[in-house]
Amino acid sequence: MREALWRMSAAALAAAVRDGEVSAIEVVDSHLERIAEVNPQVNAVTQVMAERAREAAARTDRRRAAGATPGPLAGVPFTVKETTAVEGVPTTFGVPRFRDLVAPSDAPPVARLRAAGAIPIGHANIPTLILAGMHTRSELFGDTVNPWDRDRTPGGTSGGDAVAVATGMAALGLGNDSGGSLRVPAQFCGVAALKPSTGRFAADHRAFGPDDPGPASQLLVTDGPLARTVGDLRLVHEVLVGADPRDPQAMPVPAYGEPLPGPIKVAVVSDPGGHGVHPTVRAAVETAAVALRDAGYDVREVADVPRLDEALEAYGRITVTEFAPTWPMVRTLLGEGGDRYIAMAMEQTPPVGADELVRLSGTWLNIRRSWAEFLDEYPLLLGPSFTEPPVEPGLESRDRAGRDRVASGMRLCTATSFVGVPGVAVPTGVVDGLPTGVQIVGRAFREDLCLLAAQAIEDRLGVLAPIDPRGPAGGR
């Protein structure tokens, strides 16, 4: 059984540890061996926490031997994005200057996963400062490789965690998302991801001191898990929900809401905003729609989502305006060419003045209201996470056309982050050697409805990972 431990789901691993079928040490060692075998090929895990993980596993085994009941994630190894603090380990943001920036304590979601018995096994790669683009390449650690095809990006900015989970180096990944950073790498790497509602999971996104970021960073960035199965996402959701004094925005909302009278209506939008969608992605949405109909959902094609282009414009203007004062300093940390992605965004969408920012704040609330009304009629929305198959690494930083193409591809992710609603990315199959997938979007704080629908899709279409790294599609 030990040889297969790294292949098992988080739920199965935790059950095996609780039942005494395997030790937590065996689970951790199996994943460390997998990292040693696979990570040199994909460069996803940046800092391996081997001794710390073994020590944590030994404590779990001692507690169990003493009669204590292990937690719901007992012995489950997980990676943590390089933006998120793990006590005693540098939080580098992929920047050479921060290689010794040791975290004094765990970030709230890391602490909650630990309390549930899960074990951090490594940090995972990101684009430098999460600002250098969508492709997971950091100045400090280099490029992360998509395990399905070396010529395609794994996505980002939680690409390292997605690759670690897809290849069996960890059962779970803890990333974050402010416009697709969980859901896009999930689609590109063939795994599942949960982007929660704003205020659902406690977090602390203060990077370099006691001061909090501005309102856009506070409201758009949400921490969330990646996993190979929807059931594992549900387990993590149950662990991470709830208020925390370290995050005054986290709401004390129960993990599960009241059941809705069925059949639940699902709006289907294959081409948000009508800007174009690749046939492979359209087919994935159609396949997921068939699966939901088979599961008893009331699936309906609708004209479009609410006010997409207006949401994208407001998102861009608000974030650029908030970011502009620090840009002259920040761009010096990004390395050669690492500033191109943000520089092009700022040229295309210049910062606005105070009066316009106030107006945009009202627009933000107004768009959220439109979405709330839409989701009142359709509790769930089915659409793409990215409207193309995985693209080549660095496309978004190559030129304006490449940047616009990537921004358009992730447009539904951007809009749903802007309005603060949850989304679950789930695989739908493999086409031309590359994974396909969709996302299920729901009402605020109804992650449970999204997870149920995603489970129905997974039950009918299957799980794609773990996989061994592969070469270019044309070379297979």
N, C-alpha and C positions, 0 to 999 in steps of 0.2 A: 504493500500500500504506500510505503514511503516514497517510492519512485513517482507515484502519481499525485502526490500532495499538491504540487504547484498547479496542477490542472483543475483542482476542485474549486467550487464556488466558495464564497465567504461563508454562506450559511452552512454548507456541508462541512467546512473546516471547523467552524465553531462548534457544531454538534459533535464532531469526532473528538475534539478536545474535551468538551463537557462530559462525554460518555466514557472517556478514558481509552478510546480506541487508539489514539495517538497522543503524544505529548506536544505541548506548544513548542518545545525545543526542536522536535522533529519537523514541525511545520515551518518554523523559521529557517532551519538549515536547508530544507528542500528549496525554499525560495532564494536563499543566498546562493545555493549552487546554480539555480536557474539564472540568477543575475550574472554570476561569473561566466556562464556559458553564452548567454545571449547579449548582454549589454555591450560587449565590445563590437557587436555588429550593428546595434541601433542607437547607442549613446543616449539613452533615455534617463537612466538613473545617474545623477550627478554626484551625490555624496551618499555612499553606502554606510548605513549605521549598524554594521554587523555586530559589534560587541554590545552596544546598547540594546539591540534587538534580542540578542541571546540572553542578556541579563533580565530583560522584561519577560521573556518566555520562561526563564527559570523561576521567576517569582510567580508567574501564573501556575506553573506546575506544582510549586510548593503550596500555594494556597489551595489548590484542588486536593492535594494529598492530605491537607489538614482538615478537609471537610467543607471548605468554603465553596459557594456556588459561583462558577465563573460567569462572566458577563455574556451578553448576547453575541458579542464578537470575539469571544475568547480565543486568543492565539492567532487572530487573523492579521497577516502583514499588510500594511498599506504604505503607499508613497505619498509624499507631501510636496506640493508645488514650491518652487524656489522662492516664492513670494510670501510664504506662510510659515510662521515661527514654530520651530521645534526646540524645546528647551535644551540648551547646551550645544547647539549646532548652529553654524553660520546661516543666516538668511541672506543669500548673496544677490538675489534678483538677477543673477547671471552677469554681474558687473565685477571686473577684477578689483576695483577699489573696495568692494564690500566683502571680499573673500574671508575676512576675519570678523565680520559683524555677528558675533555670537548672540543668539536669542536668550534673554534671561528667563523666559517662561514660554509655555505652550500657548499658541493662539487658541481661542475658545473651542473651535471645532476639533482641533487636535486633542485638547484636554478631554473633550466629551468622548471621542473615539477611544482614547486610552482608558477612561473610566469604564467603558463598555467591554474592555479586554483586548481591544485591537492594539497592534504593535507597529509603530513607525519603523520602516525598514530602510528608507532612503528618501532624499530629496529628488525631485524630478525636474527636468530641463524646461526652459521657457525661452521666448524671444527676449533679448536683452531689455531689462526693466519693464517687461511686458509692453514695450512701446515700439520695438523695432519692426513689427509687422505681424502677420498671421503665422508665418512659418516659424517652427521652433528651432531657432538658432540663437545662442547667446554668445556674447563676447568672451565670457569666461570658459564656457564648456563646449562650444562648437555646435554643429548641426545634429539634430535628432532625425533618424531615418524612419520613414513609414515602413512597417514590417511587411506590408502587402506588396510594395513596389518602391524600390529605392529612388526611382525617378519622380515620385509624387511626394508632396509634403504630408506630414502627419497632421497638419493643422495646428492651431494654437488658440489661445496662448497656453492652454493646459495640455500641450502635445506630449510632453514627457510622461505625464501620468497616463494618458491614453495608450501610449506605446507600451509602458510597463504593464498595464493591465492586459492589453491585447496579447502580449507574448508570455504571460504567466509569471512575470517577475514579481508581481504583487496581485493580491486578490482584489484590492480596492485602490483607488487613487483619490486624493483630496485636492481638487483644483478650485478655480473660481471663474466667474463668467460675468462680463458686463456688456455683451453683445454677440455672444457665440463661442466664447472661449472654452466652454465645456462641450457644447453640442456639436460644433464643427469638427473637432478632433475625434469625437465619438463616431460621427458619420464616416470620417476618413479612415478610421482604424478598426471599425467593425465592432464597437462596444456600445454600452448603454451609459447614459449620463442623466443626472437630475440637476436642472437649474431651478432653485427654489424661488418662491415669491420674495420680494423685498421685505425684510424684517422677519423672515421665517426662521433662519438659523442664526444664532449668535456669532458674531465675527469681530475682529479688531484689525482694521486696515491701516492703522498708524504704522508707517514704515520706519521712520528714522528719528523718532522722538515722541514727546507727549501730545503734540498737536494733531488733531484730526484733519483729514482732507476736506475739501469743499463739498457742497451738496450733491453735485453730480457723482463724484466718487463715492460718497456715502450711500446714495440711493441706487446706483447702477450696478455696483460690484456685489455679487452674491457668491459665497462659498458653496460648493456642492460636490457630490461624489461621482466617480466613474466606476463602473463595474462591468463584468461580463454578462450578468443576468439582471433582469428587472427586480427579481426577488431580493437580490443583494442591495439594490438601491433602496428598496422598501425598508430593509433592516437598518440601513444607515439613516434614512429619513426619521425613523422612530427614535434613534439615538440622538440626533442633532436638534430636534425640535425643542422649543421652549425658550423662555426669557433667561437673561444672564446679566448681572450687574455690570459686566465689562462691556456690554453693548446695550445702551438704553433704547435702541431701535428694535431689538428683538421682541417679538410679540408672544405672549403666553397663550397661543392658539393650539388647541388639541391637534394631534397628528392626523386624526380622521374626522371628517365632517359628517353631517347627517346624510344618509342615503337619499339619492334623488329618485323620484318616480321614473320608471323606465317606460319605453326604451330611451336612453340618453341620446340627445341629438348631438351629432358631430358635424361641424362645418368642414368642408374640404376645399382647400385652396392650393392648387399645384404651382401656380405662378403668381406669387404675391406682387401686387402692383402692376402686373402685366408687362414686366421688363424682360421676360424670357426665361425659359427653363429647359435644361438639357433633357432629351427624350428618356435617358436612363433614370433621371431623378423623377420625372413625371410618372414613369412606370412604377417606381418604388412607392410613390404616393398612392397610385391606383391599387397596387398590390396590398398595401396596408389598409386601404378603404375596404377592399373585399374581405380581408381578415376581420375587420371590425363589424361588418355586416353579418358575417358568419357567426360572430359572437353575440349578436342580438342588438347592436347599436343601430340607431336611426341615422344613417350616414347620408349627408346631403351636399352636393356641390353648391357652392355659393359664389357670387360674383367676385368678391374680394374681401380682404380684411379692412378694418376701419382706418382711414386717413394715413396710409402707409408712407407716402412721400412726405407728407407734412411732419410725421413723426421722425423720419430720417433727417430732415433738414433741421428740426429743432434739436435733436440729439447732437448733431454735428456742431451747431452754433453754441450750444450750452457747454459742451465738453471742451471745445477749443478755447472758448473765452475763459473758462476756469483754469485751463492748463497754460495759457499764454504767458503769464508773469514768470513762471519757472522755466520756460523753454530754453532761454539762453544758457542756463546752467545745466539743465538736464541733457541737452543734446551733446555736451562734451563727454558724457558718460557712455554714449551709445556705440562708440567705435566707428571705424571707417565705413561709411554707407549706412550705418544703423539709424541715422536720423532721417533718411529719405521718406519713409512711410509717413511720419508725422509732419515733416516739412511740406510734403505735397498736400496733406489734409489742410494745413494752415493756409497755404496759398489758395486753395480752392474755397475754403470757408473761413474767412478772416474773423478774428474776435469782434464782438459787438460791444457797444457802450452800455452804461448802467440802465438807461431807459429801456433799451431793447431787451436787455437781460430780464428785467422785471416783466416785460410783456411775454417773453418766452416762458417764464415760469408759470404764467397763467395758461399759456398754450399747452404746456406739459400736463397740467391738471385736466384741462379740457379734453385732451386726447385720451388720457386715462379714463375719463368718464365715458367717452365713446366706446372704448374697449369693454368697459364694465357692462354697458348696455348690450353690446354684441354678445358677450359671454353669458349674459342673463338669458338670451334667447338660445344660444348654442353653448352649453356648458363646456364643450371641448372643441378644439380646432386641430385639424390634421394638415400638416404642410411639410415642406423641406427644411432641414437645417441649413443646407447650402444647395444652391440651385444648379450646381455642376458636380460631376465626379471629382475626386481629389485632383487638384491642380499641381503644377510644377513648383518646387521650392522657390520662394522669393519673388513670385509673380507680382505681389502687391507692392514691392519696392523697386521694381524694374523701371517702370515709367508710369505716366498718368493713366494710360489705358489699362495697364495691369492692375493698378490700384483701384480704379473704378470697377473693373470686372470682379475683383474680390469683394469690394464693398457691396456691390449688387448681389453677389452670390449669397452673402450672409444677411440679407436685408430683413428677413422675418425674425431672425435672432435679435438683430439690433432693435427692431420695433418692440418686440415682446420684453426685452430688457428695459426699454424706455418706459413701458407702462407697468413694469414690476410684477408680471404674472409668471407662473411656473411653466416649465417646459421639460418634457422627458424625451431624450433622443433614444431611439431603439433601432437596431439593424433590421433590414428586410431581406437580405440575400447578398449574392455575389454576382457581378456582371463583368465580363471581360477581365476577370482576375482581381477586381476591386470591390470592396464592400459598398453596399448601398444602405440607406437608412432614411428615417423620417423623424419628425418631432410631433409630440402631442402637447398642445398648449391648453391651459385651463384657467378657471377663475382664480383670483387671488386666494391663497391659502387652501386651495383644493388640489394639492399635490397628489392626494390619495386618488382622486378621479383620473388624473393623468397616468399614475402608476398602474391602475387597474386596466386602463385601455392599452397601455404599452405591454402589460402582461398578456393581454388577449392577442396582440400582434405576435409577441414572442412565442406564445404557445402554438401558434399556427405556422410560423415561419422559421423558428429555430434560433439557435445561438451560434455565432460565427467563431468565437475565440475560446481558448487560446490557440495561437498559431506559432509556427516557427518562422523566423524572418526569411523573406524571399528576395530574389533579384528583380530587375526590371520585368514588367509584364511581357515584353517581347522576347525576353530570354528564358522564359519558362517553357 
